[in-house]
């Protein structure tokens, strides 16, 4: 099950610096964790989770395998991309394929790095990108809506449903609002199939100068306000610092970050925020061979969670032994949790919770 976040932004905002730092992190992780660079512009990075080390120590596991997230460095966008300006067509095609958007915004002054739009203004930059995405969505949807309306007049049931779905989306886009603000309740999956650019969840990454990495600045404060108003998320990062951090030995990184007033790396925050943005949670399997994290979407039931390990687990699902993470730790493992009455046998309707330690029973 792959989940990916597309990194977008105007030229010279730090987008590629951030991606390069992410992929350098991933390359460094390769010594301990499975990693692959699928293409030059795609990197798969382990999701930081301190619970893995705790569980592995209790389970005396020989190996730790974290869950991962893909990041896609998408060609830079310029004004007019929806009409094919710059690499507009490539940009729009690539962004349709991702699950969520990480929008890098320049929140620092530097006379040596020019900005295509002149003065530094992250809100203006965000609006340029969003406008191009909305224009592309509107052009695509209006054509489909027109076709569906013609068929709906003839009584075609599928077309009638399509019109009901698309009309509020088109109205929102015509009003200058992204499609995600007008998704009819319960129609999230149907809208996802439309592959609209502005229906995807957004994380704003405020790329600040080194001095503002811990607290942000006036630019990032404005972005945070925008994110709250949109029910989106924002993270403060100094891409320049992150590029330095990944060059350091693992043992020296914590001290370096602490010297800058940072408790963890910006990349870790971006990865975790991207994970949360997609509505993902983690469950664990623990044994002497390995402790492993598995990714599922929030609300997934046990058989479908089992399918992430192997489709046979879903097909032959009987039940799953379930221990909450805190109970597993408190009992110092499976046996202690069982003795404390904290191990439950759950069936097909059980909705897996974040942090569950699971053992599936199946028969095929």
C-alpha positions as CSV (number, residue, x, y, z in Angstrom):
1,X,0.0,0.0,0.0
2,X,1.8,3.1,-1.2
3,X,1.0,6.7,-0.1
4,X,2.8,9.7,-1.5
5,X,3.1,13.4,-1.0
6,X,3.9,15.7,-4.0
7,X,6.3,18.6,-3.1
8,X,5.2,21.7,-5.1
9,X,6.1,25.3,-5.2
10,X,7.4,28.2,-7.3
11,X,11.0,28.3,-8.5
12,X,13.7,29.2,-5.9
13,X,11.5,28.6,-2.8
14,X,13.6,25.7,-1.5
15,X,11.5,22.9,-2.9
16,X,14.4,20.8,-4.3
17,X,16.6,21.5,-1.3
18,X,14.0,20.0,0.9
19,X,13.5,17.0,-1.4
20,X,17.3,16.5,-1.6
21,X,17.5,16.5,2.2
22,X,14.7,14.0,2.4
23,X,16.3,11.7,-0.1
24,X,19.7,12.1,1.6
25,X,18.0,11.1,4.9
26,X,16.5,8.1,3.1
27,X,19.9,7.1,1.7
28,X,21.3,7.2,5.2
29,X,18.5,5.1,6.5
30,X,19.3,2.4,3.9
31,X,21.9,0.9,6.1
32,X,19.2,0.0,8.7
33,X,15.9,0.1,6.8
34,X,14.6,-1.0,3.5
35,X,14.7,2.0,1.1
36,X,14.5,2.6,-2.6
37,X,14.6,5.6,-4.9
38,X,11.9,4.6,-7.4
39,X,12.8,7.4,-9.8
40,X,15.2,10.3,-9.6
41,X,12.4,12.5,-8.3
42,X,10.8,9.9,-6.0
43,X,12.1,9.0,-2.5
44,X,10.7,6.6,0.1
45,X,11.5,7.7,3.6
46,X,11.0,5.9,6.9
47,X,8.3,7.5,9.2
48,X,10.0,8.3,12.6
49,X,8.3,6.4,15.4
50,X,10.0,6.0,18.8
51,X,7.5,3.2,19.7
52,X,9.4,0.8,17.3
53,X,12.6,0.9,19.4
54,X,10.6,0.3,22.6
55,X,8.7,-2.7,21.1
56,X,11.8,-4.2,19.6
57,X,13.6,-4.1,22.9
58,X,10.7,-5.8,24.6
59,X,10.3,-8.4,21.8
60,X,14.1,-8.9,21.6
61,X,13.7,-8.5,17.8
62,X,16.6,-9.0,15.5
63,X,15.4,-6.3,13.1
64,X,13.3,-3.1,13.0
65,X,11.3,-2.3,9.9
66,X,9.5,1.1,10.0
67,X,6.6,2.1,7.8
68,X,7.4,4.6,5.0
69,X,6.1,7.4,3.0
70,X,6.9,8.5,-0.6
71,X,7.8,12.0,-1.5
72,X,7.6,13.2,-5.1
73,X,9.6,16.2,-6.3
74,X,7.2,17.8,-8.9
75,X,8.5,20.1,-11.6
76,X,8.3,23.8,-10.5
77,X,5.2,25.7,-11.3
78,X,5.0,29.2,-12.8
79,X,2.1,31.5,-13.5
80,X,0.1,30.2,-16.5
81,X,0.8,26.5,-15.8
82,X,-2.8,25.7,-16.3
83,X,-2.4,26.9,-19.9
84,X,0.8,25.0,-20.4
85,X,3.3,27.7,-19.5
86,X,6.7,26.5,-18.3
87,X,6.5,22.8,-17.5
88,X,2.8,23.2,-16.8
89,X,1.5,20.1,-18.4
90,X,4.1,17.9,-16.8
91,X,3.4,19.6,-13.4
92,X,-0.3,19.0,-13.6
93,X,0.0,15.4,-14.8
94,X,2.4,14.6,-12.0
95,X,0.4,16.2,-9.2
96,X,-2.8,14.3,-10.2
97,X,-1.0,11.1,-9.2
98,X,-0.2,12.0,-5.6
99,X,-2.3,11.6,-2.5
100,X,-1.5,14.9,-0.8
101,X,0.3,18.1,-1.6
102,X,3.2,19.5,0.4
103,X,3.4,23.2,-0.7
104,X,6.8,24.8,0.0
105,X,6.6,28.5,0.5
106,X,9.6,30.8,0.7
107,X,9.6,32.6,4.0
108,X,13.0,34.1,4.0
109,X,14.8,37.1,2.5
110,X,18.0,36.6,0.5
111,X,19.2,39.1,-2.1
112,X,21.4,36.4,-3.6
113,X,18.4,34.2,-4.5
114,X,16.0,35.9,-6.9
115,X,12.3,35.3,-6.7
116,X,10.3,34.9,-9.9
117,X,7.5,37.2,-8.5
118,X,9.7,39.9,-7.0
119,X,9.2,40.7,-3.3
120,X,8.9,37.8,-0.8
121,X,5.2,37.1,-0.1
122,X,4.3,33.5,0.7
123,X,0.6,34.2,0.7
124,X,0.8,35.5,-2.9
125,X,2.9,32.5,-3.9
126,X,0.3,30.1,-2.3
127,X,-2.5,31.9,-4.2
128,X,-0.6,31.7,-7.5
129,X,-0.2,27.9,-7.2
130,X,-3.7,27.3,-6.0
131,X,-5.2,29.5,-8.7
132,X,-3.4,27.5,-11.4
133,X,-4.6,24.3,-9.9
134,X,-8.2,25.6,-9.6
135,X,-8.2,26.8,-13.2
136,X,-7.0,23.3,-14.4
137,X,-9.7,21.6,-12.3
138,X,-12.4,23.9,-13.5
139,X,-11.5,23.4,-17.2
140,X,-11.5,19.6,-16.6
141,X,-14.7,19.5,-14.6
142,X,-16.8,21.8,-16.8
143,X,-16.2,19.6,-19.8
144,X,-17.2,16.5,-17.8
145,X,-20.2,18.2,-16.3
146,X,-21.5,19.4,-19.6
147,X,-21.3,15.8,-21.0
148,X,-23.0,14.4,-17.9
149,X,-25.8,17.0,-18.0
150,X,-26.7,16.0,-21.6
151,X,-26.9,12.3,-20.7
152,X,-28.8,13.0,-17.5
153,X,-31.6,14.7,-19.5
154,X,-32.1,11.3,-21.1
155,X,-32.5,9.7,-17.7
156,X,-29.1,8.0,-17.4
157,X,-28.8,7.2,-13.7
158,X,-25.0,7.3,-13.6
159,X,-25.0,10.7,-15.3
160,X,-27.6,12.0,-12.9
161,X,-25.4,11.0,-10.0
162,X,-22.3,12.5,-11.7
163,X,-24.1,15.8,-12.1
164,X,-25.1,15.8,-8.5
165,X,-21.5,15.2,-7.5
166,X,-19.9,17.7,-9.8
167,X,-22.2,20.7,-9.7
168,X,-21.2,21.9,-6.2
169,X,-17.5,21.3,-7.1
170,X,-17.8,23.4,-10.2
171,X,-19.7,26.1,-8.3
172,X,-16.9,26.3,-5.7
173,X,-14.2,26.5,-8.3
174,X,-16.0,29.3,-10.2
175,X,-16.2,31.1,-6.8
176,X,-12.4,30.9,-6.5
177,X,-12.5,28.1,-3.8
178,X,-10.7,24.8,-4.0
179,X,-12.7,21.6,-4.7
180,X,-11.9,20.2,-1.2
181,X,-14.2,22.9,0.3
182,X,-17.2,21.6,-1.5
183,X,-17.0,17.8,-1.3
184,X,-20.5,16.4,-0.6
185,X,-20.7,14.4,2.7
186,X,-19.9,10.7,2.1
187,X,-18.6,11.4,-1.4
188,X,-14.9,11.6,-0.6
189,X,-14.0,8.4,-2.6
190,X,-16.1,9.4,-5.6
191,X,-14.4,12.8,-5.6
192,X,-11.0,11.2,-5.3
193,X,-11.7,9.2,-8.5
194,X,-12.1,12.5,-10.3
195,X,-8.4,13.2,-9.7
196,X,-9.0,16.9,-9.0
197,X,-5.8,18.8,-8.0
198,X,-7.6,21.0,-5.4
199,X,-9.4,18.1,-3.7
200,X,-6.2,16.8,-2.2
201,X,-5.2,17.7,1.4
202,X,-2.5,20.4,1.7
203,X,0.5,20.8,4.1
204,X,2.2,24.2,3.9
205,X,6.0,24.0,4.6
206,X,7.4,27.4,5.6
207,X,11.0,27.5,4.5
208,X,12.6,30.0,6.8
209,X,16.2,31.3,7.4
210,X,18.3,29.5,10.0
211,X,17.7,32.1,12.8
212,X,13.9,31.5,12.6
213,X,14.0,27.7,12.4
214,X,12.8,27.2,16.0
215,X,10.2,30.0,16.3
216,X,9.3,31.0,12.8
217,X,9.0,34.6,11.5
218,X,6.4,37.1,10.3
219,X,6.1,35.4,7.0
220,X,5.5,31.9,8.5
221,X,3.0,33.4,10.9
222,X,0.9,34.6,8.0
223,X,1.0,31.1,6.4
224,X,0.0,29.5,9.7
225,X,-3.1,31.8,9.8
226,X,-4.0,30.9,6.2
227,X,-3.6,27.2,7.0
228,X,-5.9,27.4,10.0
229,X,-8.5,29.3,8.0
230,X,-8.4,26.5,5.3
231,X,-8.4,23.6,7.9
232,X,-4.9,22.8,6.4
233,X,-1.6,22.2,8.2
234,X,1.7,24.1,8.3
235,X,5.2,23.2,9.4
236,X,8.2,25.5,9.9
237,X,11.5,24.2,8.3
238,X,14.8,25.6,7.4
239,X,15.8,23.7,4.3
240,X,19.3,25.0,4.5
241,X,19.7,23.6,8.0
242,X,18.2,20.2,7.0
243,X,20.7,20.0,4.1
244,X,23.4,20.5,6.8
245,X,21.9,18.0,9.2
246,X,21.9,15.1,6.8
247,X,25.6,15.5,6.1
248,X,26.4,15.0,9.8
249,X,27.0,11.6,11.5
250,X,23.8,10.3,13.2
251,X,25.4,10.7,16.6
252,X,26.0,14.4,16.1
253,X,22.7,15.4,14.8
254,X,20.8,15.8,18.1
255,X,23.5,18.0,19.6
256,X,23.6,20.2,16.4
257,X,19.8,20.6,16.5
258,X,19.7,21.4,20.2
259,X,22.3,24.1,19.6
260,X,19.7,25.7,17.3
261,X,16.9,25.4,19.8
262,X,15.3,22.5,17.9
263,X,14.0,19.3,19.5
264,X,13.8,17.3,16.3
265,X,14.6,17.8,12.6
266,X,12.3,19.7,10.3
267,X,12.3,16.7,8.0
268,X,10.9,14.5,10.8
269,X,8.1,17.0,11.3
270,X,7.4,17.1,7.6
271,X,7.3,13.3,7.4
272,X,5.0,13.0,10.4
273,X,2.7,15.8,9.2
274,X,2.5,14.2,5.8
275,X,1.5,10.9,7.4
276,X,-1.2,12.6,9.5
277,X,-2.3,14.6,6.4
278,X,-3.2,11.4,4.6
279,X,-5.2,10.2,7.6
280,X,-2.8,7.3,8.2
281,X,-2.2,5.3,11.4
282,X,0.3,2.6,12.3
283,X,-0.1,-0.9,13.8
284,X,2.7,-3.2,14.8
285,X,3.7,-6.8,14.7
286,X,6.4,-7.9,17.2
287,X,8.5,-11.1,17.3
288,X,12.0,-12.3,17.7
289,X,12.7,-12.0,13.9
290,X,11.5,-8.4,13.6
291,X,9.4,-5.6,14.9
292,X,7.5,-4.0,12.1
293,X,5.2,-1.0,11.6
294,X,2.4,-1.2,9.1
295,X,0.5,1.7,7.5
296,X,-3.3,1.8,7.2
297,X,-5.9,4.5,6.8
298,X,-7.8,5.5,9.9
299,X,-11.0,3.5,10.2
300,X,-9.7,0.3,8.6
301,X,-11.2,-2.9,9.8
302,X,-9.0,-5.9,10.9
303,X,-9.3,-8.0,7.8
304,X,-8.3,-5.1,5.5
305,X,-5.5,-4.3,7.9
306,X,-4.3,-7.9,7.6
307,X,-4.3,-7.6,3.8
308,X,-1.5,-5.0,4.1
309,X,0.8,-7.9,5.3
310,X,-0.6,-10.4,2.8
311,X,-3.8,-10.8,0.8
312,X,-4.1,-14.4,2.1
313,X,-4.5,-12.9,5.7
314,X,-7.6,-11.1,4.6
315,X,-9.1,-14.0,2.6
316,X,-8.6,-16.5,5.4
317,X,-9.1,-14.0,8.3
318,X,-10.4,-15.7,11.5
319,X,-9.6,-13.2,14.3
320,X,-6.7,-11.0,15.6
321,X,-5.1,-11.0,19.0
322,X,-5.0,-7.3,19.9
323,X,-2.9,-5.5,22.6
324,X,-2.8,-1.7,22.8
325,X,0.7,-0.3,22.7
326,X,0.6,1.1,26.3
327,X,-0.7,-2.2,27.6
328,X,2.1,-4.1,25.7
329,X,4.7,-1.9,27.2
330,X,3.2,-2.0,30.7
331,X,3.1,-5.8,30.6
332,X,6.6,-6.0,29.2
333,X,5.4,-8.0,26.3
334,X,2.6,-10.3,25.1
335,X,2.7,-12.6,28.0
336,X,2.5,-9.9,30.7
337,X,-0.3,-8.2,28.8
338,X,-2.2,-11.5,28.6
339,X,-1.8,-12.1,32.3
340,X,-3.1,-8.6,33.0
341,X,-6.2,-9.3,30.9
342,X,-5.2,-6.7,28.3
343,X,-5.1,-9.0,25.3
344,X,-8.4,-9.1,23.3
345,X,-9.6,-11.4,20.5
346,X,-11.2,-9.2,17.9
347,X,-13.2,-10.2,14.8
348,X,-14.0,-8.9,11.3
349,X,-15.7,-5.7,12.4
350,X,-12.9,-4.5,14.7
351,X,-11.6,-1.1,13.7
352,X,-7.8,-1.1,14.2
353,X,-6.4,1.7,16.4
354,X,-3.2,3.5,16.1
355,X,-0.5,1.7,18.1
356,X,-2.3,-1.7,18.2
357,X,0.1,-4.7,18.5
358,X,-1.6,-7.4,16.4
359,X,-1.3,-11.1,15.7
360,X,-3.6,-12.4,13.0
361,X,-5.2,-15.8,13.0
362,X,-6.1,-17.0,9.5
363,X,-6.8,-20.1,7.5
364,X,-6.5,-20.5,3.8
